[in-house]
């Protein structure tokens, strides 16, 4: 974890071996994300969305690199279009939070997530990561840190479990 230079050849190999599985582009995109190369993240996550446009989560992750690449208006337009055309209830909540945060409508953003969605996302490390970012966008420092801590706890536990499992423990 935290070593994109080590992960880079593995990410390339993943795409070379299996270029038709959409989620592989998400995995590969995390490498340039950790390097701060948001242009490459957008390229890879765009491919993920292109190959799996019916995946509710790929649409949300497609919008994020637009923001990171200072294409906020394009991100908001994409979010609006996605919500209007095909979004699931959870996707609507998550994308609405992002849209309101980007528009500076803090109170609306904070009203979007139901308790049910919070509970569901709490049990997903990627979900916790994105919610931490959302709260940071609306200057909810404590909430952001709580979600970030949850993500770290989840990955620390998972990383430990993976390490122990690989040794047969």
N, C-alpha and C positions, 0 to 999 in steps of 0.2 A: 504494500500500500504506500502511496505517496512517492513512487519512483517512476514517473512517466517515461523516462529514457529506457528503462528495463521493459516496460509494458509495450512500447511502440512496435517492436518487431512482432510481438504476439498479436497485437491488434491487426497489423497488416496481414499476418498469416490467417487470422480468423476470417477476414474478408476474402482473401485469396482462396481459401478452402471452401467457404460457403457464402458466396455473394448474394444468394437469394433469400436468406433468412433475415427478415427486417430487423429484429432486435440486435443482430450482430453489429449493425451500424451505430446503435446506441452505445454498445460496449466500446467499440472502437473510438467513438467520439469523446469518451471520457478521458482519453489520453491527451488530446490537444486541449481539452477543458482544463486539465490540471497544469498545462503549460501556459494557459492564458491565450491560446490561439483560437479565439472565438469564431474567426472566419472558417477555420477547418471544422470546428464543431458544427457550425451551420451546414457546411457541405455534407458531412456524414449524417447528421440528424435529419436533413432534408431528404436524403436517400432513404432513411428509415421510414419517414412519413410517406414518401412516394411509393415504397414497396408495401406498406401496410396502412393505407389511409383510413381503414375502418377501425383501427386501433384507437380507442379514446385517448390513451396515454401518449401515443406518438404525436397527436395534435398539440397537446400541451407542451411537450418537449420540443416541438418544432417552433413554437412561439418564443420560447426562452432565448435561443441564440439570436433571434431577431433583435430582442431587447439588448443583449450583450454587444451586438454590432451596431448599436445606436439607430436601429430601425423601428423606433417605438410606434410610429403611426402605422407602419406596415403590420406590426405585431397586433395592435388593437384592431385593425381591419380584419386580419386573419381570425382573431378570437371572435369578433362579432359574427363573421361568416360561419365559423364552425358551430357556434352556439345556435345560430338560426337554422342551420342545415341538418345537423345530425348528432348533436351532443347528448350524452347520457346525463343523468341528474348529477352525479359526482363531478363529471367533467365540466358541467355548467357552473357548479359552485367554484371549482378550482380556477377555471378560466375567467369567471366573473371577478374573483378576488384579484387576479392579476390585472385584468382590464381596469378595474376601479383604482387599484394602486398606481398604475401607470398614468391614469388621468388625474391623480392627486385627490381622489375622492375617498379619503381614509375611512370615514364612518361607514360608507357603503361597503367598502372592502371588508371591514371587520364584521359586517352583518351577514356575509355570504355563506360561511361554513356552518353547516348543521352539526350538532353533537355527533350524529351518526357518521358523518364524513370525517370528523376529527378523530373519532375512535378507529375508523378503518385506516386512515392515513398514518395514525400513530404506530400501527403495526407494520409499516412498510418503510424501510430505510430511505428509499428514494423519495417517498412521499414526505417523510419527515424533513428531508433536505430541502425540498421545494417549498414546504410550508415555512421553514425557517427563513428562506429567502423572501417569501411573501411578507412575512411579518417585519423583516428588516426594511422592506420597501416603504412600509407605512410607519416606520419609526417605533415599532413595538419591540423594544430591545429585549425585555424580559421574556416575552413570548418567543421571540426569535431564538434566544439562547436556550430556552427549554426544549424547543424542537431540534435545535442543533445538537444539544446534549443527548437527546433521544437517538438521533442518527448515529452519533459517535458510539453510544452504548450498544446499539444494535450491531453496528459493524465490528466493534471490539469483541462482542460475544461471538458473532458469526466467524470472525477471523480466528478466534481462539478455538472454536469448535472445529473449523476446517483444519487448522494446524494439528489439533489433537487427533482428529479422525484420520488424517493422512499418516500418522504414526501408529495407528491401530489402538489408540487409547479410548 
